[in-house]
Amino acid sequence: MGTLLAILLVFVGCCTNVVFLELLVRDFPGCGNIVTFAQFAFIALEGFIFESNFGRKKSTIPMRNYVIMVTMFFTVSVINNYALNFNIAMPLHMIFRSGSLIANMILGIIILKKRYSASKYMSVALISAGIFICTIMSAKQVNVANNPSDEESVHTFIHWLIGIAMLTFALLMSARMGIFQETLYKQYGKHSKEALFYNHCLPLPGFLLLSSDIYNHCIHFNQSTPAEIPGIGLTVPVMWLYLLINVITQYVCIRGVFILTTECASLTVTLVVTLRKFLSLIVSVWYFQNPFTVWHWVGTAVVFLGTLLYTEVWTSVRAALRRADVKGVEAKRQ
């Protein structure tokens, strides 16, 4: 029951979150900072009440380690959301972030001196090829629509390249944070809820650096079209409603993944998250009519094929089928 609930929370929470993030970004492409701040503030408030017991519970992992981890987490979150301000389409954003396995492998080899099997290298090559195909196809679409002059086209393309560079940096930083987390959990044990709270609470003062941008978007949100909340009859600017639903669904998504990690093996978690990303991509392309060519679909298929190969799903499925066959034979003998 716990596993099914977790999977439902992941699919409903994460997919709905992506929809409302795109609704926000479509009207205000530069709203990444206010979205990130709202998500951090909500999760930090929940953790302050239920995890830290209003600050009375001491952390198990030393605070100096959290400061390092939080610096990386804050940087990754802000850059990922802010990259949407640089002509990065939501489908490409999702595909690019699916390349985390590449960054994990590269940094694992460099920092942890890990060695991987041939199938792992093959899967990462497939993911790299898929992301490369999607990126190239998106690059061809950047200059087409609204920039008739060559000068404007070059400026738009450079703007887009900056966004790609930001996503690449965030991908590598996220992988480095994962390695740092892994070493902390080996030393102090897993404390996921505690880490979730501190990762969202400690960075809040950092948003003071972005306060002017957040304030400006508050004004823009206040001026958006009024919308009535069903069942309550209260009328609020529609952008605030979108933001509220985005924040709540982000929390549901994170809680679902947390429950899943406690109930299932890491292979199952990876598989569920991968399928969720694929469903989010389909929703984004279908509902928002985002430009997506045949080559985009080819690149996407290659990315997810590489991800499934990396997690060795096929090996696990074959092993499970063999076990089922053995049990069937034994049952017949009895």
C-alpha positions, 0 to 999 in steps of 0.5 A, spaced: 500 500 500 505 504 501 509 503 495 502 504 491 501 511 494 508 513 493 508 511 486 501 515 485 504 521 489 510 521 484 506 521 478 500 526 480 505 531 484 511 531 479 507 531 473 502 536 475 508 540 478 511 541 471 504 543 468 504 549 473 511 551 472 510 551 465 504 555 466 508 560 470 514 560 465 509 562 459 507 568 462 513 570 465 519 567 463 524 570 468 520 568 474 524 562 476 527 566 482 520 567 485 518 560 484 524 557 487 523 561 493 516 559 494 518 552 494 524 553 499 520 557 504 514 552 504 518 546 505 522 549 510 516 551 514 513 544 514 520 541 516 521 547 521 514 544 524 514 537 523 522 535 523 526 540 527 520 541 532 520 548 532 528 548 532 528 544 538 531 538 535 538 538 534 541 535 527 544 528 527 549 531 521 554 536 523 552 543 521 558 545 517 557 539 512 550 542 511 552 548 509 557 545 504 551 541 501 546 547 502 550 551 498 551 546 492 543 545 492 541 552 492 546 554 486 543 548 482 536 550 484 536 557 482 540 556 476 536 550 473 529 555 474 533 561 472 535 557 465 528 558 463 529 565 462 534 564 456 530 561 451 530 554 453 524 550 452 521 546 457 521 539 453 529 540 452 529 542 460 526 536 462 531 532 457 537 535 459 536 534 466 535 527 465 542 527 463 544 526 470 547 519 470 552 522 465 555 527 470 554 522 476 559 517 472 564 522 470 565 525 477 564 518 480 570 516 475 574 523 477 573 523 484 571 516 487 576 513 482 570 508 480 570 503 474 564 501 471 561 495 466 561 496 459 553 496 459 554 502 463 559 506 458 554 504 453 548 507 456 551 513 458 553 514 450 546 513 448 544 518 453 549 523 451 547 522 444 540 523 445 541 529 449 546 531 443 540 530 438 535 534 442 539 540 443 542 540 436 534 540 433 532 545 438 538 550 436 535 550 429 529 552 432 531 558 436 533 563 430 527 561 426 520 565 429 521 572 431 528 574 429 528 577 422 535 580 422 541 577 422 544 581 428 537 579 432 538 572 430 545 571 433 543 575 439 538 570 441 542 564 439 548 566 444 542 567 449 540 560 448 547 558 449 548 561 455 542 557 458 545 551 455 551 552 459 547 554 465 544 547 465 550 543 464 553 547 470 547 545 474 548 538 472 555 537 474 554 541 480 548 536 482 552 530 481 557 533 485 552 534 491 550 527 490 557 524 491 558 529 497 551 526 500 553 519 499 559 520 503 555 523 508 550 518 509 556 513 509 559 516 515 552 518 519 547 514 516 541 516 512 537 522 515 533 524 508 527 528 512 533 532 516 537 533 510 530 535 506 529 540 511 536 543 512 537 543 504 531 548 504 531 552 510 539 554 510 539 557 503 533 562 505 537 568 507 541 567 500 534 569 496 536 576 499 541 577 493 535 576 489 530 580 493 529 585 487 527 580 482 522 577 487 519 583 488 518 585 481 515 579 480 510 579 486 508 586 482 507 582 476 503 577 479 499 582 482 497 585 476 495 578 472 488 576 470 483 575 476 481 567 477 476 565 482 478 559 486 473 553 486 468 552 492 471 558 496 469 563 491 475 567 493 478 571 487 486 572 486 490 573 481 491 567 477 499 567 477 499 566 485 494 561 484 499 557 479 504 558 484 500 556 490 499 549 486 506 549 483 509 549 491 504 544 493 505 539 488 512 540 489 512 538 496 507 532 494 512 530 489 518 530 494 514 526 499 512 521 494 520 520 492 522 520 499 516 514 501 519 511 495 526 510 497 524 508 504 519 502 501 523 500 494 530 498 492 534 504 488 532 500 482 525 501 482 525 508 484 530 510 478 525 506 474 519 510 477 522 517 476 524 515 469 517 513 467 515 520 470 519 524 466 517 521 460 510 522 462 511 529 463 515 530 457 509 527 453 504 532 457 508 538 455 508 537 448 501 535 447 498 540 452 502 546 451 503 544 443 511 545 444 515 544 438 517 537 438 520 534 431 521 527 429 528 527 431 526 530 438 522 524 439 528 519 437 533 523 441 528 522 447 527 515 446 535 514 446 535 518 452 530 513 456 533 507 453 540 509 455 537 510 462 533 503 462 540 500 460 544 503 466 539 501 471 539 494 468 532 493 468 532 488 463 536 484 467 532 484 473 526 483 469 529 476 466 531 474 473 524 475 476 521 471 470 526 466 471 524 465 479 517 465 477 518 459 472 522 456 478 517 457 483 512 454 477 516 448 476 516 446 483 509 448 484 507 442 479 512 437 482 508 438 489 
